[in-house]
Amino acid sequence: MCILSTRKFGPSEAAAFSTALSGNTSLTELLASGHPLEVAGASAFGQALSRNTTLRSLCVGDNHFGDEGVIALVEGLKRNHGLLVLDLEYKSIASGEGLRTLLETHPTLAVRTYRIKGVDLRLGRNQLGEAGIKSLSAGLSLSSTLLRLDLSGNQLNAAAAEALGRALCTHRPAGTSAVGGVDGGGSGGGGGVSPPPPPLEFLDVSRNPLGDKGGAALFRALATSPTLTGLVLAEAKLGPLAAAALAEALVPPPASPLPGGGGPSGPAEPDSGEMTPLPPPPPPPANGGGLQKLQTLDVSKNELGAGGGTEVAGALSRGGAPRLETLSMAYNDVGDDGAAALGKAAGPRLAVLDLSGNALGGAGIGAVLSAPGLREAKLFHNACKDEGVPLVLEALLAGGTLQTLDLGANGLTGAGLEILLPGLAACSSLQTLEVGANSNDERAEEAVRRSQSSNPALDIAFRRGGEAMEGSGAPPGVGIGGGTAGGPGAAASWQTQ
């Protein structure tokens, strides 16, 4: 690996490095982000890569790299068969033409914006917009190896979402034409069976103005995905229409009887007799659909409302997304009714639920904490208040799986903490409690001290005078806002930036 993130790396250095790179047989990763690279320099790197066979990861250029830089670089990549990772985050890419050519000529290349494990194509914080995504989509429909795609913060509107959806659910063999920048049918003109769409596992289109219509179109397009495990549409201006489409996408179609017995999932596996905290879900039905492999869903910071929460809950209760482990619907105004529906519908595999900023009272929070199998509840910035503490304790004591609870910014006072903290001594599974951004008066501090003394196994994140209380188990600065509930997106470490 060679890291050149702060030293001078101008045109002359780029030319010299490119010359050396052509014949190098030991360097596998070069990081030179944040340095200006002219078109000539990008072309030089491309030509070097046409001869280099050992470099696996390349990151060059700054936010002025642009479409011209991508096109110049791609010319050399057409003849490259070794590069696996190309970092194109924050490069002011707008047209998508260079990216389309890249995918058409180098279909196995993994392109990412910055180092996050497992990401194949990350193009966050560019300027693709509607026109750019339509051009890119033509290349996406050619890819048979694309696993993960990040298009967050690219000014994508409803039309762009529709084009993206069409590209992701169709496949156009190389050499065929596309209509409107996307596949016109996927048959390839050969009369045979169309190849499958890209085996996409993760999609992030957060921080884009998709709107209700765009979100609904994308959910409908992804509904039959047999491979998707992670989906992030935070801050996408989704509303009731998108919520309804999401609920529909989550529910599997009616199962078709299969010969041989055992139903669509085949014969049941023998019971091992052992208790497991996360029971394995049934295999996906043979007829597909229902996002059967989805494990992480983040639709935080939208406008789904109580109705949206109830619709998603209804889909889950009907067998939708049986593998779902992490769900974030933070800051959606789902209210107590939506939270109660979600808590009731949660399956035993749902381990992390983020309903921060949803105006939940004690009843809604108690309903969430009643979900079976829940390991982490992110309930920052709600309205539990002191009067909701008995409902919280009742739910916790009836459970037995919760390990982390965030009740930061919930209007708790010293009086409420005096009831909550002693009651948690009987909740043996709980390991971390976050109560920052509540009252930090002397009465609250004393309640925390007593709990730390009587229940040292419980780490309490509680802030006093700008510092974490000594012995709380939390580093300085943790407590206000909690350590894990910093808002939407915290539910899935691969969707943060």
Helices and strands as residue ranges (DSSP letters): E 2-3, H 11-23, E 29-33, H 39-51, E 57-61, H 66-77, E 85-87, H 97-105, E 110-112, E 121-122, H 129-140, E 148-150, H 158-168, E 178-179, E 182-183, E 202-204, H 211-222, E 230-232, H 240-250, E 296-298, H 305-317, E 326-328, H 335-345, E 352-354, H 362-369, E 376-378, G 386-388, H 389-398, E 404-406, H 414-423, G 424-426, E 432-434, H 442-454, E 459-461, E 463-464, E 467-468, G 493-495
